[in-house]
Amino acid sequence: MNRAIILVFVISILFQSCVRIEKQISNVLLESRISDLDKTLLELEKEVFLMGSFLLKKDGKILYNKTFGSQFIPENININPDNIKYRIGSITKTFTSVMIHKAIEADYIQYETTLASFFPQIKNSEIITISDMLYHRCGIYNYTNMHDLIEWSESY
């Protein structure tokens, strides 16, 4: 009986040690990858004038947060991460397209899926398809045509 208790105790200590070692190895690998990312981004900043902010988070913890390039090119003013606002423009189209196509690949939706499947309250949603929206031919109002767009956007 005593041997069994001692064996369980020893196994428990070994398991805890293995978990600690695994976490240390995982942290070293993560730090190495982040270092590689930083080197690559610094090289891109020099070679192709990379500009932007990069934030990497895992489980709510910030692992990497850095800005590159100039906020105002003619005067070579570095980006201040505390007060920078990006005009994201059409870059969201790329992200949206990738997400939509991933959903199609995963068989969650099809090109023929209608908007009514998600937003039945929108006018004509029963005839607007995913394909129509990807091609920008669905007839949904373009809010960028609003006469007070700048005032409206600054209120958020």
PEVEN-V486403 format. One record per residue. N is the residue number from 1. RES is the residue in one letter. PSI is psi in radians with two decimals (NA if undefined). OMEGA is omega as a letter, one per 40 degrees, with the letter a starting at -180 (none if undefined). Layout:
n=<N:N>
res=<RES:RES>
psi=<PSI:PSI>
omega=<OMEGA:OMEGA>
This chain:
n=<1:2:3:4:5:6:7:8:9:10:11:12:13:14:15:16:17:18:19:20:21:22:23:24:25:26:27:28:29:30:31:32:33:34:35:36:37:38:39:40:41:42:43:44:45:46:47:48:49:50:51:52:53:54:55:56:57:58:59:60:61:62:63:64:65:66:67:68:69:70:71:72:73:74:75:76:77:78:79:80:81:82:83:84:85:86:87:88:89:90:91:92:93:94:95:96:97:98:99:100:101:102:103:104:105:106:107:108:109:110:111:112:113:114:115:116:117:118:119:120:121:122:123:124:125:126:127:128:129:130:131:132:133:134:135:136:137:138:139:140:141:142:143:144:145:146:147:148:149:150:151:152:153:154:155:156>
res=<M:N:R:A:I:I:L:V:F:V:I:S:I:L:F:Q:S:C:V:R:I:E:K:Q:I:S:N:V:L:L:E:S:R:I:S:D:L:D:K:T:L:L:E:L:E:K:E:V:F:L:M:G:S:F:L:L:K:K:D:G:K:I:L:Y:N:K:T:F:G:S:Q:F:I:P:E:N:I:N:I:N:P:D:N:I:K:Y:R:I:G:S:I:T:K:T:F:T:S:V:M:I:H:K:A:I:E:A:D:Y:I:Q:Y:E:T:T:L:A:S:F:F:P:Q:I:K:N:S:E:I:I:T:I:S:D:M:L:Y:H:R:C:G:I:Y:N:Y:T:N:M:H:D:L:I:E:W:S:E:S:Y>
psi=<-0.79:-0.68:-0.69:-0.73:-0.76:-0.73:-0.79:-0.73:-0.82:-0.76:-0.72:-0.78:-0.75:-0.75:-0.80:-0.68:-0.75:-0.73:-0.76:-0.76:-0.73:-0.72:-0.70:-0.77:-0.76:-0.73:-0.69:-0.75:-0.74:-0.80:-0.67:-0.76:-0.69:-0.69:-0.75:-0.73:-0.80:-0.79:-0.76:-0.78:-0.67:-0.70:-0.74:-0.63:-0.72:-0.75:-0.74:0.31:0.81:2.36:2.38:-3.11:2.47:2.24:2.23:2.13:2.57:2.20:0.69:-0.06:2.27:2.10:-0.53:2.30:1.89:2.60:2.68:2.60:-2.92:2.52:-0.60:1.81:-0.85:-0.59:0.04:0.82:2.10:2.64:2.27:1.91:-0.29:-0.36:0.34:2.43:2.19:2.46:1.76:-0.36:-2.30:0.02:-0.46:-0.42:-0.68:-0.85:-0.76:-0.79:-0.77:-0.78:-0.74:-0.80:-0.57:-0.70:-0.64:-0.78:-0.66:0.02:0.48:-0.61:2.96:2.92:-0.52:-0.10:2.35:2.75:-0.49:-0.40:-0.42:-0.65:1.28:-0.32:-0.26:2.33:2.34:0.29:-0.40:-0.24:-0.09:2.18:2.91:-0.76:-0.78:-0.76:-0.68:-0.56:0.03:0.72:0.65:-0.23:0.12:2.42:2.35:1.85:-0.32:-0.17:-0.02:2.39:-0.45:0.60:-0.79:-0.81:-0.71:-0.79:-0.56:-0.27:-0.08:NA>
omega=<i:i:i:i:i:i:i:i:i:i:i:i:i:i:i:i:i:i:i:i:i:i:i:i:i:i:i:i:i:i:i:i:i:i:i:i:a:i:a:a:i:i:i:i:a:a:a:i:i:i:i:i:a:a:i:a:i:a:i:a:i:a:a:i:a:i:a:i:a:i:i:a:a:a:i:i:a:i:i:a:a:a:a:i:a:i:a:i:a:a:i:i:i:a:i:a:i:a:i:a:i:i:i:i:a:i:i:i:i:i:a:i:a:i:i:i:a:a:a:a:a:a:i:a:a:i:i:a:i:i:i:a:i:i:i:i:a:i:i:a:i:a:i:i:a:a:a:a:a:i:i:a:i:i:a:none>
